[in-house]
Amino acid sequence: MAPGASAVRVIGAGGPPAGCTRQGEIAVSVKDSVAFYERNNLRVREELETLARNEAPGLQADTIQPMGPPAAGEQRFSAYRCGSVTAVPGPAAAETPKGGVQTYPVGN
């Protein structure tokens, strides 16, 4: 993980966080398959999140939010600067759809 990236919070998908300023978008990608071998979906998601967290400090953002699920090894995130405000996701983000996936940062 890049310097400063460990302080970047990841919030669930949904409405924009209250009290935060949108700084831009982050697009990241990794290989989701090698030849005929499909990579572990959870591992791909973790790598995409880590890459997005690494990019956030460059946008002066301290919070990222996925704009949608990963597709073909690519994912887009919204970047926000929330400062000392706790990022509270909108009502849609509080619910995980049946069979949905929720991501959490992992230490490297």
N, C-alpha and C positions, 0 to 999 in steps of 0.2 A: 504494500500500500504506500502511496506517495505521501510526502510530508503534508500535514494538514488534512488529509483525507479521513483519518480516523475520527476527526471531530464532526464530520458531515453526517447528519441524521438522515435516515431513510424513512419516509412515511408511506402509508398505504395509498393506493389509487383512490381517486374520488375528486371532490371539489378542491379548490385551492385552499391552502392553510390560512387561517385567520391571522391578520396582523403581520403578514410577510410580504416582501417585495419580490416580484418575479424578476429574475436575472437573465433568463434565457432558456434554451433547450440544449440537452446533451444527447447525442446519438452515439451509441457504442455497438460494437459487434465482435463476435468470436466465432470460431469454427464450431458448428453444432454437429458436424459429421466429418469423418475422415474415411475416404473411399466408401465402403459399404457399411462402415461402423457408425452407428448413431451414438453420440456422447450422452452421458447421464444428464437429464433435463435439469436436475437440481444444481449440478456442478456448473452448467452453462449459465443458469440464473445467477449464481453466486459470482461468477466471473464478470458478468455484465454489470452487476451492482457495484462490484469493486472498481471496475473501469469508470463507471459514472461518478463514483465518490472521488476518484482520483482527478477527474476533470472539474469538479465543482469549485475547488478553491480558485481556479483560474478565472472563474466567472464571479468571484467574490460571493459565492453561495455557501450556505451552511446547512442547507436542507435540500434533498432531492425527492421527487415523487414520480413513480413510473406513469407514463402516459397511456400505457397499454401493456399487454403481455408480450413476452419475447416472440419473435417470428423469424424462423430461419437463421437463428443466431444473432439477430439484431434487436435492439430495444431503444426506445426514446424516453428521456426523463425530463421533467420540468425542474429547473433549478431556482431556488428561492433563498433570499437572505432574510432570516427571521431574527437574528441577533439574540437578545436575551428572552425574546418571546418564545414560549413553548409552542411548537408547531402542532396545531390541532387540525387533523384532517376533517373534511366535510362529512356530513352524515352518511353519504354513500360509502366512504372509505372505512367506516367503523364496522361495516358488515362484510364478511368474506362469503362470497357466493358458494352455494353447495358445490363441493368438489374443487373450490378455488384454492389458490396457493397464496400464502402470506410469506414475505421474505423478511429476514432479519440479518443485520450485518454480522459477518464472521471475522474473527481476528486472524491476521496473517503474520 
